[in-house]
Amino acid sequence: MIHNALTMADDNLAWYVIHAQTRKESEVEMALQRQGLEIFLPMLTVPSRRRDRKITLRVPLFPGYLFINTQLDTTVFHKVI
């Protein structure tokens, strides 16, 4: 019976897209995670050339966008805004 209650609770969750300021996605992700929300920010590792060296950077797959898995009600809506 507990398993069914958990399954039913998860059925109410949906994925939403959040638009954030470009290059601030990680800050938004951390802020929303501190509020207890499930956030997904897919990242890529890309090579980058500097004047004197080559480095690898982790950049968002979709710059300016994050994904949130939640049941969107007024409480969550105000946390996200």
MIGUFI-404883 format. One record per residue (C-alpha): x, y, z; residue in one letter; residue number from 1. Coordinates in nm, 2 decimals, padded with zeros to 4 digits. Example, Ala and Ser with C-alpha at 12.3 -4.5 7.8 and 13.67 -1.06 7.14 Angstrom:
REM residues 2
    east   north      up  rest   nr
   01.23  -00.45   00.78     a    1
   01.37  -00.11   00.71     s    2
This chain:
REM residues 81
    east   north      up  rest   nr
   00.00   00.00   00.00     m    1
   00.29   00.24   00.07     i    2
   00.44   00.16  -00.27     h    3
   00.11   00.25  -00.44     n    4
   00.09   00.58  -00.25     a    5
   00.44   00.67  -00.37     l    6
   00.36   00.58  -00.72     t    7
   00.04   00.78  -00.72     m    8
   00.23   01.08  -00.57     a    9
   00.49   01.06  -00.85     d   10
   00.22   01.05  -01.12     d   11
   00.13   01.41  -01.03     n   12
   00.48   01.53  -01.11     l   13
   00.57   01.68  -01.45     a   14
   00.87   01.83  -01.61     w   15
   00.87   02.20  -01.68     y   16
   01.12   02.43  -01.85     v   17
   01.25   02.74  -01.67     i   18
   01.41   03.02  -01.86     h   19
   01.71   03.18  -01.68     a   20
   01.96   03.44  -01.76     q   21
   02.24   03.29  -01.98     t   22
   02.55   03.20  -01.78     r   23
   02.35   03.21  -01.46     k   24
   02.20   02.86  -01.49     e   25
   02.42   02.70  -01.22     s   26
   02.33   02.98  -00.97     e   27
   01.96   02.93  -01.04     v   28
   02.00   02.55  -01.01     e   29
   02.17   02.58  -00.67     m   30
   01.91   02.83  -00.54     a   31
   01.61   02.61  -00.64     l   32
   01.78   02.29  -00.50     q   33
   01.82   02.47  -00.17     r   34
   01.44   02.52  -00.17     q   35
   01.40   02.14  -00.21     g   36
   01.31   02.13  -00.58     l   37
   01.43   01.86  -00.82     e   38
   01.63   02.04  -01.10     i   39
   01.79   01.90  -01.41     f   40
   02.06   02.10  -01.59     l   41
   02.23   01.89  -01.86     p   42
   02.59   01.99  -01.92     m   43
   02.84   01.93  -02.19     l   44
   03.22   01.92  -02.17     t   45
   03.37   02.11  -02.46     v   46
   03.73   02.20  -02.55     p   47
   03.83   02.56  -02.54     s   48
   04.14   02.73  -02.66     r   49
   04.30   03.01  -02.47     r   50
   04.61   03.21  -02.59     r   51
   04.86   02.98  -02.42     d   52
   04.67   02.66  -02.34     r   53
   04.38   02.44  -02.42     k   54
   04.12   02.37  -02.15     i   55
   03.79   02.19  -02.12     t   56
   03.47   02.37  -02.00     l   57
   03.14   02.24  -01.87     r   58
   02.86   02.44  -02.04     v   59
   02.49   02.39  -02.04     p   60
   02.34   02.18  -02.32     l   61
   02.06   02.43  -02.35     f   62
   02.20   02.78  -02.26     p   63
   01.95   02.98  -02.06     g   64
   01.72   02.68  -01.97     y   65
   01.67   02.44  -01.68     l   66
   01.43   02.17  -01.62     f   67
   01.22   02.12  -01.30     i   68
   01.03   01.81  -01.20     n   69
   00.74   01.91  -00.97     t   70
   00.37   01.94  -00.92     q   71
   00.32   02.30  -01.02     l   72
   00.10   02.47  -00.77     d   73
   00.10   02.82  -00.64     t   74
   00.36   02.75  -00.37     t   75
   00.61   02.60  -00.62     v   76
   00.53   02.87  -00.87     f   77
   00.63   03.15  -00.63     h   78
   00.95   02.96  -00.54     k   79
   01.05   02.95  -00.90     v   80
   00.97   03.31  -00.98     i   81
